[in-house]
């Protein structure tokens, strides 16, 4: 309310302080000990409304805050025009009053998806100083809501796990399904660890020694037992691992290089001339002594 002046009807003989017109029997305003007519009050003494910039007359309801004045009908939220008489408000830039709801919305962070404010209490998702309403955080591919679920960022786009697998993940050379984590590479082809296994015992071969035979893979033990040729000399498997990685082949038989030697003098014959006599191997000299 005003508080700084009084309005009434003059019963005594007084003249207006400004225009000197008699006030007896007329409506007057008393302010700071001075009596004046309503016309002079509005012209000289009345406060100016911060909103409409017009004088606040003696018959108007006046609201004031920090030496600022408004008509009660002008005291409205600058954004939503809701009356703020008896309501909480905030005085913001340019002396504009805002209701608490509009103030909260204006100060709230903006959703990266819909660009609307995220009000306190709204469910939201934050990532690298950006924020979304939970329902606005969607997959760039299928447009389904990711919300608080797992996702993969790619530049300015975000993908749910399923779409990322189909769009970006490598495909296993065996099962043709996406490789989402782990895996290994053999001859420039990707494999799931669980798909790169021994063809015989089905053990995983990742990080272990193995042998490839006609697009099949074997661990060392299974290769020795099931695939490797047997040395015609020592009768053990020729694996190509460790000692004797070189192999000598003659007709339908194979030897470790260290087992390919003269039957009589035991001289090593790998990469040397030899003679086969009655199914046995000899150096070039020993057959002459037989």
C-alpha positions in Angstrom: 0.0 0.0 0.0 1.0 3.7 -0.2 2.0 4.3 3.3 3.5 7.7 2.3 0.3 9.7 1.9 -3.4 9.8 3.1 -6.5 10.3 1.0 -9.7 11.8 2.4 -12.4 14.4 2.1 -11.6 17.8 3.5 -14.1 19.0 6.2 -12.1 22.0 7.2 -11.0 25.1 5.3 -7.8 24.3 3.5 -6.4 25.3 0.2 -4.4 23.1 -2.2 -0.7 23.6 -1.5 0.1 23.8 -5.2 -2.9 25.4 -7.1 -4.4 27.2 -4.0 -7.9 26.0 -4.9 -10.1 25.5 -1.8 -10.3 21.9 -0.7 -13.3 22.1 1.7 -15.8 19.4 0.7 -13.5 18.0 -1.9 -11.3 14.9 -2.1 -7.7 15.6 -1.2 -4.4 14.0 -0.6 -2.1 14.7 2.4 1.6 13.9 1.7 4.6 15.0 3.8 2.3 17.4 5.8 1.0 19.1 2.7 -2.6 19.1 1.5 -3.3 19.0 -2.3 -6.1 18.3 -4.6 -6.2 15.0 -6.5 -5.3 16.7 -9.8 -2.1 18.3 -8.4 -1.2 15.1 -6.6 -1.3 13.1 -9.8 0.6 15.8 -11.7 3.2 16.6 -9.1 3.4 14.1 -6.3 2.3 10.7 -7.6 4.8 7.9 -8.1 5.4 6.6 -11.6 4.6 3.0 -12.4 7.7 1.0 -13.4 5.7 -0.9 -16.0 3.3 1.5 -17.7 5.3 4.7 -16.9 2.0 6.5 -15.9 1.3 8.2 -12.6 -0.2 6.1 -9.9 -3.2 8.1 -8.9 -4.8 8.5 -5.5 -7.6 6.1 -6.4 -5.2 3.4 -7.6 -3.7 0.6 -5.5 0.0 1.0 -5.3 2.7 -1.6 -4.8 6.3 -0.8 -4.0 9.6 -2.6 -3.7 13.0 -1.1 -3.1 11.9 2.4 -4.1 10.2 1.2 -7.2 6.4 1.5 -7.7 3.7 -0.3 -9.7 -0.1 -0.2 -10.2 -1.4 -3.3 -8.7 -2.8 -4.2 -12.2 0.7 -3.7 -13.7 2.5 -5.9 -11.2 2.6 -8.9 -13.4 5.3 -11.4 -14.5 7.2 -10.0 -17.4 7.2 -13.5 -19.2 3.8 -15.1 -18.4 1.8 -12.0 -17.3 0.6 -13.7 -14.2 -0.4 -11.3 -11.4 2.2 -11.2 -8.7 0.1 -9.5 -6.0 0.7 -11.7 -3.0 2.9 -14.0 -5.0 6.7 -14.6 -4.7 8.6 -12.7 -7.4 12.1 -11.8 -8.6 13.2 -8.3 -9.8 15.5 -8.9 -12.8 17.3 -6.8 -15.4 15.6 -3.6 -16.6 13.5 -3.6 -13.4 11.2 -6.3 -14.7 9.5 -8.6 -12.3 9.3 -12.4 -12.9 7.4 -15.1 -11.2 9.3 -17.9 -9.5 8.4 -20.4 -12.3 9.7 -18.2 -15.1 12.8 -17.3 -13.1 13.6 -21.0 -12.6 13.0 -21.7 -16.3 15.2 -18.8 -17.5 18.1 -19.8 -15.2 17.8 -23.5 -16.0 20.1 -25.3 -18.4 18.7 -25.9 -21.9 18.1 -29.4 -23.3 20.4 -30.2 -26.2 17.5 -32.0 -27.9 14.4 -29.8 -27.6 16.2 -26.6 -26.4 13.6 -26.2 -23.6 14.7 -25.6 -20.0 15.4 -28.5 -17.7 13.6 -27.6 -14.5 14.8 -28.9 -11.1 13.3 -32.4 -10.6 13.3 -33.2 -14.4 15.0 -36.5 -15.2 18.0 -35.7 -17.4 21.2 -37.1 -18.9 24.5 -35.2 -18.8 27.5 -35.9 -21.1 30.6 -33.7 -21.6 28.9 -30.5 -20.2 25.8 -31.1 -22.3 22.4 -32.0 -20.9 19.2 -33.5 -22.2 15.8 -34.4 -20.9 15.9 -38.1 -20.4 13.3 -38.6 -23.1 15.2 -36.3 -25.5 18.4 -38.4 -25.4 17.8 -40.7 -28.3 19.7 -42.9 -30.7 20.8 -41.1 -33.9 20.0 -44.2 -35.9 16.7 -45.7 -34.6 15.5 -42.6 -32.7 14.6 -44.8 -29.7 15.1 -43.2 -26.3 18.5 -44.2 -24.8 17.7 -42.5 -21.5 20.1 -43.7 -18.8 21.1 -46.8 -20.9 24.4 -47.6 -22.5 25.4 -45.7 -25.6 28.3 -45.0 -28.0 29.3 -41.4 -29.0 30.4 -40.8 -32.6 31.3 -37.1 -33.1 28.0 -35.2 -32.4 25.9 -38.3 -32.7 25.0 -41.0 -30.2 24.0 -44.6 -30.8 22.4 -47.3 -28.8 24.3 -50.6 -28.4 22.3 -52.4 -31.0 22.7 -49.7 -33.7 26.4 -49.2 -33.0 27.0 -52.9 -33.4 25.3 -53.0 -36.8 26.7 -49.7 -38.1 30.3 -49.7 -36.8 31.3 -53.0 -35.2 33.6 -55.5 -37.0 32.0 -58.8 -38.1 33.4 -62.1 -37.0 34.9 -64.1 -39.8 33.2 -67.3 -38.5 29.8 -66.5 -37.1 29.3 -63.2 -39.0 28.0 -61.4 -35.9 29.3 -58.1 -34.7 32.3 -58.0 -32.3 31.4 -55.6 -29.6 34.3 -56.1 -27.3 37.6 -58.0 -27.2 38.1 -60.3 -30.1 41.3 -61.0 -32.1 42.7 -60.7 -35.6 44.2 -63.5 -37.8 45.4 -62.8 -41.3 43.7 -59.4 -41.2 40.3 -61.0 -40.4 38.5 -60.3 -37.0 37.2 -63.1 -34.8 35.4 -63.5 -31.6 37.7 -65.1 -29.0 35.1 -67.8 -28.5 34.9 -68.5 -32.3 38.7 -68.8 -32.8 39.0 -72.4 -31.5 40.6 -75.7 -32.1 38.6 -77.7 -34.7 39.1 -80.9 -32.7 39.0 -80.1 -28.9 37.2 -76.8 -29.2 39.6 -75.0 -26.9 40.1 -71.2 -27.5 43.4 -70.5 -29.4 43.8 -66.8 -28.5 47.3 -66.2 -27.3 48.3 -69.9 -27.8 50.3 -71.7 -30.5 48.2 -73.3 -33.2 48.4 -74.6 -36.8 46.1 -73.7 -39.7 45.3 -76.6 -42.1 42.9 -75.9 -45.0 40.9 -73.2 -43.1 40.8 -75.3 -39.9 42.8 -74.4 -36.8 44.4 -76.9 -34.4 46.1 -76.5 -31.0 49.6 -78.1 -30.8 48.3 -81.3 -29.0 45.5 -82.0 -31.5 47.7 -81.2 -34.5 50.2 -83.7 -33.3 47.6 -86.4 -32.6 45.1 -85.9 -35.5 46.8 -84.1 -38.4 50.6 -84.1 -38.3 52.5 -86.6 -40.5 54.6 -89.1 -38.6 58.4 -89.0 -39.1 59.6 -92.1 -41.1 62.7 -92.0 -38.9 61.6 -91.5 -35.2 57.8 -92.2 -35.8 56.9 -89.0 -33.8 54.6 -86.3 -35.2 56.2 -83.6 -37.4 54.7 -80.5 -36.0 56.9 -77.7 -37.3 57.3 -76.4 -33.7 60.6 -76.3 -31.8 63.5 -78.4 -33.0 63.3 -79.7 -36.5 61.1 -77.1 -38.0 62.5 -78.1 -41.4 61.0 -81.2 -43.0 62.4 -83.6 -45.7 59.8 -85.2 -48.0 60.6 -88.0 -50.3 58.0 -89.9 -52.3 55.1 -90.5 -49.7 57.2 -90.2 -46.6 58.4 -87.4 -44.4 61.2 -86.9 -41.9 62.4 -84.4 -39.4 65.5 -82.8 -40.9 67.5 -84.2 -38.0 66.0 -87.7 -38.6 66.9 -87.8 -42.3 70.2 -89.6 -42.1 72.2 -92.5 -43.5 71.0 -95.9 -42.3 74.6 -97.2 -42.1 76.8 -94.3 -41.0 74.1 -92.0 -39.4 75.4 -89.0 -41.4 72.8 -86.2 -41.7 71.5 -86.1 -45.2 69.2 -83.0 -45.2 70.1 -80.9 -48.3 72.6 -83.6 -49.4 72.8 -86.3 -52.0 71.4 -89.6 -50.9 70.5 -93.1 -52.2 67.4 -95.1 -51.5 68.0 -98.8 -51.5 65.4 -101.4 -50.4 63.4 -98.7 -48.7 66.3 -97.4 -46.7 68.2 -94.1 -47.0 72.0 -94.1 -47.5 74.6 -91.4 -48.1 76.3 -91.5 -51.5 79.3 -93.4 -50.2 77.7 -96.2 -48.1 75.9 -98.2 -50.9 79.4 -98.8 -52.4 80.4 -100.6 -49.2 77.3 -102.8 -49.0 
